[in-house]
Amino acid sequence: MRQVPVSAILLTRNEEALLPRCLHNLRWAKEVIVVDSGSTDRTMEIAAEFGARVIEQEWLGFPQQRNFGAKHANHDWIFYVDVDEVADATLTDSIARAVQGGRAEVNMYAVDRRNEFLGTVLPNVQRKSERIGRVRLYNKHQAHWDESMIVHEKVVGTGPKVLLPGVLIHWRTQSLRELFERLNSYADLEVQPLLSQSPYRLLAQATFKPVARFLWLYIVKREFTQGPRGLIHALLRSYAEFVQYSRAWEAVAVGSAPIHPPGFEPPAVIVDDGKPLP
């Protein structure tokens, strides 16, 4: 297989199950860098077996970790990919053409990323403006990951952004239970930028945004054509909106609730010589 002068970068921590598939899919890249943050399984061993360069680095945050990997790359062009993603043949061919004969003024290329949901790849429902912002291939001398962003990190740089033909498939095969757990985990980060808003605004958004999200996905983006999976996915994404804004409202309006009901506070415990008094 003809290799492309690109440094592919992965972030890992205990990814032995999916890593072989990802590394096999990246065999077209001249360099693969695995930035590992404390794996205790065979992740680093598997990476070495596939010929990847393994760099151990304590967790710095998503954009910081990605920029750290880019600093160690031997090639100008960086392709960032998650362990649970694979590029189809059209996308890998597009990457090769962009790197070896693309327009000189273009330093950032976006990808069409599509999600697996309950064993089926769903259509990309993002707006065009959002899709063009999903940059994964970039020249490290002209672009980098924005380290000011806590969640939904983006690549920033000079020049226009171009969407590459082909598809990047996100396939992790998660059950609904796992998806709900991941949803709450992401909410921990997503609420942070919202905490400067008023509780009234957050409550309004918690009320109306889930409805708008469901209608956008199920009706406008035609997820009703995907059958039961389309309905469940639209409901799940609307619930994610509710969790995000309701948790932000809780943090701003409620804070930490008392552990005892009013009028039932226990008396202070006096201790003498390490033993509670009767």
The 8 nearest C-alpha neighbors of each residue, nearest first, counted from 0:
[[1, 2, 27, 26, 3, 28, 29, 25],
 [2, 0, 27, 3, 28, 29, 26, 95],
 [3, 1, 27, 28, 29, 0, 4, 26],
 [2, 4, 28, 5, 29, 95, 27, 1],
 [5, 3, 29, 74, 28, 2, 6, 76],
 [6, 4, 76, 28, 3, 74, 77, 29],
 [5, 7, 30, 77, 31, 74, 72, 78],
 [6, 8, 78, 31, 79, 77, 32, 30],
 [7, 9, 32, 79, 31, 33, 78, 80],
 [10, 8, 33, 80, 81, 34, 32, 11],
 [11, 9, 34, 35, 33, 81, 8, 12],
 [12, 10, 35, 14, 34, 9, 36, 13],
 [11, 13, 38, 36, 14, 35, 37, 10],
 [12, 14, 38, 40, 42, 15, 39, 11],
 [15, 13, 16, 42, 12, 18, 17, 11],
 [14, 16, 42, 18, 41, 17, 13, 40],
 [17, 15, 14, 18, 19, 13, 42, 20],
 [18, 16, 20, 15, 19, 14, 83, 82],
 [17, 19, 21, 15, 20, 14, 82, 16],
 [20, 18, 22, 21, 17, 23, 45, 16],
 [21, 19, 23, 18, 22, 17, 24, 85],
 [20, 22, 24, 18, 19, 23, 82, 85],
 [23, 21, 25, 19, 24, 20, 18, 26],
 [22, 24, 20, 25, 26, 21, 19, 49],
 [23, 25, 21, 22, 26, 85, 20, 86],
 [26, 24, 22, 27, 23, 28, 21, 7],
 [25, 27, 23, 28, 24, 22, 2, 29],
 [26, 28, 2, 25, 3, 1, 0, 29],
 [29, 27, 3, 2, 30, 26, 5, 25],
 [28, 30, 4, 2, 3, 5, 27, 6],
 [31, 29, 6, 28, 7, 5, 32, 51],
 [30, 32, 7, 51, 6, 8, 52, 33],
 [33, 31, 52, 8, 51, 53, 7, 9],
 [32, 34, 53, 9, 10, 8, 35, 52],
 [35, 33, 54, 10, 55, 53, 9, 11],
 [34, 36, 11, 55, 12, 10, 56, 33],
 [37, 35, 57, 56, 58, 12, 55, 38],
 [36, 38, 12, 35, 39, 57, 55, 56],
 [39, 37, 12, 13, 40, 36, 42, 35],
 [38, 40, 13, 37, 41, 42, 12, 43],
 [39, 41, 13, 42, 38, 15, 14, 43],
 [42, 40, 44, 15, 43, 45, 39, 13],
 [43, 41, 15, 45, 44, 14, 40, 13],
 [42, 44, 46, 45, 41, 47, 53, 38],
 [45, 43, 41, 47, 46, 42, 48, 40],
 [44, 46, 48, 42, 47, 43, 41, 49],
 [47, 45, 43, 51, 49, 48, 44, 42],
 [46, 48, 50, 44, 51, 49, 45, 43],
 [47, 49, 45, 50, 46, 44, 51, 43],
 [50, 48, 46, 47, 51, 45, 22, 23],
 [51, 49, 47, 48, 46, 52, 31, 30],
 [50, 52, 31, 46, 47, 49, 32, 53],
 [51, 53, 32, 33, 31, 54, 50, 47],
 [52, 54, 33, 32, 34, 51, 55, 43],
 [55, 53, 34, 33, 35, 56, 52, 32],
 [54, 56, 35, 34, 36, 53, 57, 37],
 [55, 57, 36, 35, 58, 54, 34, 37],
 [58, 56, 36, 59, 37, 55, 35, 64],
 [57, 59, 36, 60, 56, 64, 61, 37],
 [60, 58, 64, 63, 57, 61, 56, 62],
 [59, 61, 63, 64, 58, 62, 149, 146],
 [60, 62, 64, 63, 65, 59, 152, 149],
 [63, 61, 65, 146, 144, 64, 60, 66],
 [64, 62, 66, 60, 65, 61, 59, 146],
 [63, 65, 67, 61, 62, 66, 59, 60],
 [64, 66, 62, 68, 67, 63, 61, 69],
 [67, 65, 69, 63, 68, 64, 62, 144],
 [68, 66, 64, 70, 65, 69, 63, 71],
 [67, 69, 65, 66, 71, 70, 34, 64],
 [70, 68, 66, 72, 71, 67, 65, 77],
 [71, 69, 67, 68, 72, 66, 139, 73],
 [70, 72, 69, 68, 73, 67, 32, 54],
 [73, 71, 69, 74, 70, 6, 68, 32],
 [72, 74, 71, 6, 75, 30, 5, 70],
 [75, 73, 72, 76, 6, 5, 4, 77],
 [74, 76, 138, 139, 77, 73, 140, 5],
 [77, 75, 138, 5, 74, 137, 139, 6],
 [78, 76, 6, 137, 136, 5, 7, 138],
 [79, 77, 136, 7, 135, 6, 8, 80],
 [78, 80, 8, 135, 7, 77, 9, 136],
 [79, 81, 9, 8, 78, 84, 82, 7],
 [82, 80, 84, 83, 9, 10, 79, 21],
 [81, 83, 84, 21, 18, 17, 9, 80],
 [82, 84, 81, 171, 170, 169, 17, 21],
 [85, 83, 169, 168, 81, 82, 170, 80],
 [84, 86, 168, 167, 21, 24, 87, 169],
 [87, 85, 167, 90, 166, 168, 91, 88],
 [86, 88, 90, 89, 166, 165, 167, 91],
 [89, 87, 91, 90, 92, 86, 165, 166],
 [88, 90, 165, 92, 87, 91, 93, 164],
 [89, 91, 165, 93, 92, 87, 88, 166],
 [90, 92, 94, 88, 93, 89, 95, 86],
 [93, 91, 95, 89, 90, 94, 88, 96],
 [94, 92, 90, 96, 91, 95, 97, 163],
 [93, 95, 91, 97, 92, 96, 98, 90],
 [94, 96, 92, 98, 93, 97, 3, 99],
 [95, 97, 93, 99, 100, 94, 98, 101],
 [98, 96, 101, 94, 95, 100, 99, 93],
 [99, 97, 95, 96, 100, 101, 94, 76],
 [98, 100, 96, 97, 95, 101, 3, 4],
 [99, 101, 96, 97, 98, 102, 95, 103],
 [102, 100, 97, 98, 96, 99, 103, 105],
 [101, 103, 104, 105, 100, 97, 106, 98],
 [102, 104, 105, 101, 106, 100, 97, 158],
 [103, 105, 102, 158, 106, 159, 157, 101],
 [106, 104, 103, 102, 158, 159, 107, 160],
 [105, 107, 138, 137, 158, 141, 104, 157],
 [108, 106, 137, 160, 105, 136, 134, 161],
 [107, 109, 161, 136, 134, 160, 162, 137],
 [108, 110, 134, 162, 133, 131, 135, 161],
 [111, 109, 163, 162, 112, 133, 134, 135],
 [110, 112, 166, 167, 113, 130, 165, 109],
 [113, 111, 167, 168, 110, 166, 114, 169],
 [112, 114, 168, 123, 169, 167, 122, 121],
 [115, 113, 169, 120, 121, 168, 116, 170],
 [114, 116, 120, 170, 119, 169, 118, 121],
 [117, 115, 119, 118, 120, 114, 121, 172],
 [118, 116, 119, 172, 115, 174, 173, 228],
 [117, 119, 116, 115, 172, 120, 170, 173],
 [120, 118, 115, 116, 117, 121, 114, 228],
 [121, 119, 115, 114, 116, 113, 122, 118],
 [120, 122, 114, 115, 119, 113, 123, 116],
 [123, 121, 124, 113, 120, 114, 222, 220],
 [122, 124, 113, 125, 121, 112, 111, 114],
 [125, 123, 122, 220, 126, 216, 121, 113],
 [126, 124, 123, 129, 130, 127, 128, 220],
 [125, 127, 129, 128, 130, 124, 123, 131],
 [128, 126, 130, 129, 131, 125, 132, 124],
 [127, 129, 126, 131, 130, 132, 125, 133],
 [130, 128, 132, 126, 127, 131, 125, 133],
 [129, 131, 127, 132, 133, 128, 125, 126],
 [132, 130, 109, 128, 129, 133, 162, 127],
 [131, 133, 129, 130, 134, 109, 128, 153],
 [132, 134, 109, 130, 131, 110, 135, 129],
 [135, 133, 109, 108, 132, 136, 154, 107],
 [134, 136, 79, 78, 109, 108, 133, 137],
 [137, 135, 78, 108, 77, 107, 134, 79],
 [136, 138, 107, 77, 106, 76, 139, 108],
 [137, 139, 76, 106, 140, 141, 75, 142],
 [138, 140, 142, 141, 75, 137, 76, 143],
 [141, 139, 138, 142, 75, 143, 76, 137],
 [140, 142, 139, 138, 156, 157, 106, 143],
 [143, 141, 156, 139, 155, 138, 140, 137],
 [142, 144, 154, 155, 139, 145, 156, 66],
 [145, 143, 154, 62, 153, 146, 155, 66],
 [146, 144, 147, 154, 153, 148, 155, 62],
 [147, 145, 62, 148, 63, 144, 149, 152],
 [146, 148, 145, 149, 62, 152, 144, 150],
 [149, 147, 146, 152, 150, 145, 151, 62],
 [148, 150, 147, 188, 152, 151, 146, 189],
 [149, 151, 152, 148, 188, 189, 185, 61],
 [152, 150, 153, 149, 148, 189, 61, 188],
 [151, 153, 150, 148, 62, 145, 149, 144],
 [154, 152, 144, 145, 155, 151, 133, 134],
 [153, 155, 144, 143, 145, 134, 142, 156],
 [156, 154, 142, 143, 144, 145, 153, 157],
 [155, 157, 142, 141, 143, 158, 154, 107],
 [158, 156, 141, 142, 106, 159, 155, 107],
 [157, 159, 105, 104, 106, 156, 160, 107],
 [160, 158, 105, 161, 157, 107, 106, 104],
 [161, 159, 107, 108, 131, 105, 109, 158],
 [160, 162, 108, 109, 163, 159, 107, 131],
 [163, 161, 109, 108, 110, 131, 164, 160],
 [162, 164, 110, 109, 93, 108, 161, 165],
 [165, 163, 90, 93, 89, 162, 166, 110],
 [166, 164, 90, 89, 163, 87, 111, 167],
 [165, 167, 111, 87, 90, 112, 168, 86],
 [168, 166, 86, 112, 85, 111, 113, 87],
 [167, 169, 113, 85, 84, 112, 170, 166],
 [168, 170, 84, 114, 83, 115, 113, 167],
 [171, 169, 115, 83, 172, 84, 168, 114],
 [170, 172, 83, 173, 169, 115, 84, 17],
 [173, 171, 170, 118, 117, 174, 115, 116],
 [174, 172, 177, 171, 178, 175, 117, 116],
 [173, 175, 177, 176, 178, 172, 117, 179],
 [174, 176, 178, 177, 179, 173, 117, 180],
 [175, 177, 179, 174, 178, 180, 173, 181],
 [178, 176, 180, 174, 175, 179, 173, 181],
 [177, 179, 175, 181, 180, 176, 182, 173],
 [178, 180, 182, 176, 181, 177, 175, 183],
 [181, 179, 177, 183, 182, 178, 184, 176],
 [182, 180, 184, 178, 179, 183, 177, 185],
 [181, 183, 179, 185, 180, 184, 178, 186],
 [184, 182, 186, 180, 181, 185, 179, 187],
 [183, 185, 181, 186, 182, 187, 180, 188],
 [186, 184, 182, 187, 183, 188, 181, 189],
 [185, 187, 189, 183, 188, 184, 243, 190],
 [188, 186, 185, 184, 189, 190, 183, 191],
 [189, 187, 186, 185, 190, 191, 150, 149],
 [188, 190, 186, 191, 187, 185, 150, 243],
 [191, 189, 247, 193, 188, 192, 243, 186],
 [190, 192, 193, 189, 194, 188, 187, 247],
 [193, 191, 190, 194, 189, 195, 149, 188],
 [194, 192, 190, 191, 195, 196, 247, 189],
 [193, 195, 196, 191, 192, 247, 251, 190],
 [194, 196, 193, 197, 192, 251, 191, 198],
 [197, 195, 194, 193, 198, 200, 201, 251],
 [196, 198, 200, 199, 201, 195, 251, 194],
 [199, 197, 201, 248, 200, 252, 202, 251],
 [200, 198, 202, 197, 201, 203, 248, 196],
 [199, 201, 203, 197, 202, 198, 204, 196],
 [202, 200, 198, 204, 203, 248, 199, 244],
 [203, 201, 205, 199, 204, 200, 198, 248],
 [204, 202, 206, 200, 201, 205, 207, 199],
 [203, 205, 201, 208, 206, 207, 202, 200],
 [206, 204, 244, 202, 241, 203, 245, 207],
 [205, 207, 203, 204, 208, 202, 209, 241],
 [206, 208, 204, 210, 209, 205, 203, 211],
 [207, 209, 211, 204, 210, 212, 205, 206],
 [210, 208, 237, 212, 240, 211, 241, 207],
 [211, 209, 213, 208, 207, 212, 214, 237],
 [210, 212, 208, 214, 209, 213, 215, 207],
 [213, 211, 209, 215, 237, 210, 214, 208],
 [212, 214, 210, 233, 237, 216, 215, 211],
 [215, 213, 211, 218, 217, 216, 212, 210],
 [216, 214, 219, 212, 213, 218, 217, 211],
 [217, 215, 220, 213, 214, 233, 218, 222],
 [216, 218, 222, 221, 214, 223, 213, 233],
 [217, 219, 221, 214, 220, 215, 216, 222],
 [220, 218, 215, 221, 216, 217, 214, 222],
 [219, 221, 216, 218, 222, 217, 215, 124],
 [222, 220, 218, 223, 217, 219, 224, 216],
 [221, 223, 217, 229, 224, 225, 220, 216],
 [222, 224, 221, 225, 217, 229, 226, 230],
 [225, 223, 222, 226, 221, 229, 217, 227],
 [226, 224, 229, 223, 222, 228, 227, 230],
 [225, 227, 229, 228, 224, 223, 230, 222],
 [228, 226, 230, 229, 231, 225, 223, 232],
 [229, 227, 231, 230, 226, 232, 225, 117],
 [228, 230, 225, 222, 232, 226, 227, 223],
 [229, 231, 227, 233, 228, 232, 223, 234],
 [230, 232, 234, 228, 233, 229, 235, 227],
 [233, 231, 235, 229, 234, 230, 228, 236],
 [232, 234, 213, 236, 230, 235, 231, 216],
 [235, 233, 231, 237, 232, 236, 238, 213],
 [236, 234, 232, 238, 233, 237, 231, 239],
 [235, 237, 239, 233, 238, 234, 232, 240],
 [238, 236, 209, 234, 240, 212, 213, 239],
 [237, 239, 241, 235, 240, 236, 234, 242],
 [238, 240, 236, 242, 237, 241, 243, 235],
 [241, 239, 237, 243, 209, 238, 242, 244],
 [240, 242, 238, 205, 239, 243, 244, 209],
 [243, 241, 239, 245, 240, 244, 246, 238],
 [242, 244, 240, 186, 241, 246, 245, 190],
 [245, 243, 205, 247, 246, 241, 242, 201],
 [246, 244, 248, 242, 247, 205, 243, 241],
 [247, 245, 249, 248, 244, 243, 242, 250],
 [246, 248, 244, 250, 190, 245, 249, 194],
 [249, 247, 245, 251, 246, 198, 201, 250],
 [250, 248, 246, 253, 252, 247, 251, 245],
 [249, 251, 254, 247, 248, 253, 252, 246],
 [252, 250, 248, 249, 253, 254, 198, 247],
 [253, 251, 249, 198, 248, 250, 254, 197],
 [254, 252, 249, 250, 251, 255, 256, 248],
 [255, 253, 250, 251, 252, 249, 256, 248],
 [254, 256, 253, 257, 250, 249, 258, 252],
 [255, 257, 254, 258, 253, 259, 260, 249],
 [258, 256, 259, 255, 260, 261, 254, 264],
 [257, 259, 256, 260, 255, 264, 261, 263],
 [260, 258, 257, 264, 263, 261, 262, 265],
 [259, 261, 263, 262, 258, 264, 257, 256],
 [262, 260, 263, 259, 264, 257, 258, 265],
 [261, 263, 264, 260, 259, 265, 266, 257],
 [264, 262, 261, 260, 265, 259, 266, 258],
 [263, 265, 262, 259, 266, 261, 260, 258],
 [266, 264, 263, 267, 259, 268, 262, 260],
 [267, 265, 268, 264, 263, 269, 262, 259],
 [266, 268, 269, 265, 264, 270, 275, 276],
 [267, 269, 266, 270, 275, 276, 265, 277],
 [270, 268, 275, 276, 267, 271, 274, 277],
 [269, 271, 275, 274, 273, 276, 268, 272],
 [272, 270, 273, 274, 275, 276, 269, 268],
 [273, 271, 274, 270, 275, 276, 269, 268],
 [272, 274, 271, 270, 275, 276, 269, 268],
 [273, 275, 271, 270, 272, 276, 269, 277],
 [276, 274, 270, 269, 271, 277, 273, 268],
 [275, 277, 270, 269, 274, 271, 268, 273],
 [276, 275, 269, 274, 268, 270, 271, 267]]
